[in-house]
Amino acid sequence: MERPNLAVGVVMERRTVVSGRWEAERWEVVGVVPDPGGKPRVILEEPGRVQWLYPGHAITLYRDEAEGYYLNLSTDAPCVFVMWREQDGQAVPSIVTVSYNEAGRMLDGGERVDNVPMPADMAGWLAVFTDQHYRPEPKRRIRPPSFKGARRTEGDGEGR
């Protein structure tokens, strides 16, 4: 079964930290764009700031992540989440997702995950899939277990 997917490139930025006591530079995700193809490359270079474009990533949608998509879309500012790792002094994106739950699991696992605003056309694409596949769990009233067999009689010495 073919899963819906969207080819994207990730833009990572390295900034020099002027007052950084513990680090001289800082990496962060600054954008997700339609995949331009090709190899990773510098797209902007100026003093104290360099941006790299990493093409070749895909956002793939899965039915069992529909709740995570719904939670993301129901916020005031839906995001694209990018998990990345530093390799040889370079930040390299590994996973791109639009599932709030998947991003949370990655963070819980100690990974670096940045988020950037989700483009409107991507939000529309995600909304169509989410509307088709997300079904909220029915609310069930959970009643506390009864205390069968517990009897209290006067004079049993309980706290009196």
N, C-alpha and C positions, 0 to 999 in steps of 0.2 A: 504494500500500500504506500503510495507516494504521500509524503507529508508536505504541507505547505512550508515553503521557505523563501527567504529573502536574502539575496547576496548583498553584503555590506562591506565597507572598509571602515577601519577605526583610526581616528586621528589622536595620537598621543603627543603630549607636549612636555618638554623638559625646560624648567625655569631655574635660573641661578637664584639661590637663596642668599640675599645680601646679609641679613642678620641671623642666618642659620647657625645656631650654636652647635647643633648635632649633625647637620647635613649641609652640604654645599650646593645641592641641586634637588629638585623635587619633580617627580613625574606625575601626570594625571591625564585622564581621558578628557578630551575637549570636544569630541564630536563623533557621530556615526553618520556615514554618507553612503549613497548608492555605490556599489562596488565598481571601481574604475578599472580593475584588472591590473596586471603587471606585478612588479615586485615591491617590497617595502622601500620607501624613498622619503627623503627630506622634501617637504613642500613649503616650508617657511624657515628662514634662518635670519636672525637679527641678534644684536648683542643681548645676552642673557636669556634668550628664548629660541628654542628649536622645535618645530613640529614635524612629526613623522606620520606618514600615511601607511597603514598596514591593510592592504586589500586581501580578499580571499576568505572572508568570514561569512558565515551564514546564520541567520536567525531561523531556526526550525521550530515549528509549532507542534505540540503534542496534546492530545485530548486530556491526558491525566494532569496536565499543567493548567487546565482551563481556569481553575480557581485563582491561581497566581496571576494569570492574565487579567482576570476580572478585578482583582485587588489593585493591580497596577492602573488599569483604566479608570477605576472609580476614584482615584486621587485627584487633587486639583491640578497636578502636574505629572502626567505619565512619563516614565523614564525608560531608557534603554540601559541595561546593566552590562558592564564589561569587566570580566575577571581577567587580571593581568599579573604577570610575574616579571621580575627583573632577571635578565640573563646577560652576563658579561657587561654590566653597567648600562644595559639598554632595557627599557620597558617594552614587553612584548605581550600583546593581547592574546588570550587563549580561548575564552568563551564569551559569546555575546548572546544575551537572553532578554526577553521582555517579561519574564515571569518573576513576580515579586517573591514567590516562595522559593524558586530556584536560587535567586540572588541571596536570599536569607540563609539557605543551606550552605552556600559557598562561604558567606561571611562567618557562619557558625563553625565552619571547618578551618578558619584562620586564613582564608585567601584574601587578597586585595581585590576589592570590587568598587569601581567608580560608577556613577550614573550620570547620564546627560539627558537633556530633554528629548522626548520622543517626537520626531517630525509628524506633522498632522496626517500626511498620507499613510505613514506606517501605523498610526493610531487607528485610522479607518480600516486598514487591512486586518489589524488585530481584532478590532471590534466585530467584524463579520464572523471571524472564526470563533470568538468568544461567545457571541450570541447563539451560534449553532451548537456549541458543545458544553457551555457552562450551565449546570443545573445545581442551584444551591441545595445543600443538605436540608431535608425537612427538619424543622425544629421539633425536638421531642422533649416532653416534660419528664424530667427525671425525678422520681419520687424517692425520698429516702427509704431505706429498708425499714420494715416494721420491727418493733422490738418484741417479737413473739416470745412468749414464755416469761418475760420479765414482769414480775409483780412486786408491788411495793405495798407493804402493810405497815400500819401504825406500830410504833414501838420497835422497829427493826434497827434502830440506832444509827440511821443514816444522817449524819450531820446535825443531830439535834442535841 
